[in-house]
Amino acid sequence: MTAQGRPWPLVIAGSAAALTLAMALGGHGPVRGVLALWFFLTCPGMAIAGLLDVRDVLAEVVIAIALSVAIGMLLTLVMVLTHTWSTGVATGILVGLTLLGAGAQAWRRQVRR
């Protein structure tokens, strides 16, 4: 499967929407935990890794996980050091950045066609 054929922008947008909905509905069930784990571990990094033209799927997933962890740690560090830590705000920032990256991937695919 080529990088253009991968559905990452749709998966990222769907994951962001599902997590946002789960957080808006409240509660702390296992579904919300699984959605949060999936989103925070893969989506922010995949939004960037999808722009790198990595041809190997496994390498792309590994890069995405590493980038997701790094982005999450950097955001957490900045928010803690500035005394502005808020789970909702951190999630909102990550969802926004992730959707921006997914949008860039979709736009880039349209331009290449």
Secondary structure, DSSP 8 states (H G I E B T S, - for coil): --GGG--HHHHHHHHHHHHHHHHHH----HHHHHHHHHHHHHHHHHHHHTTTT---HHHHHHHHHHHHHHHHHHHHHHHHHTT---HHHHHHHHHHHHHHHHHHHHHHHHHH-
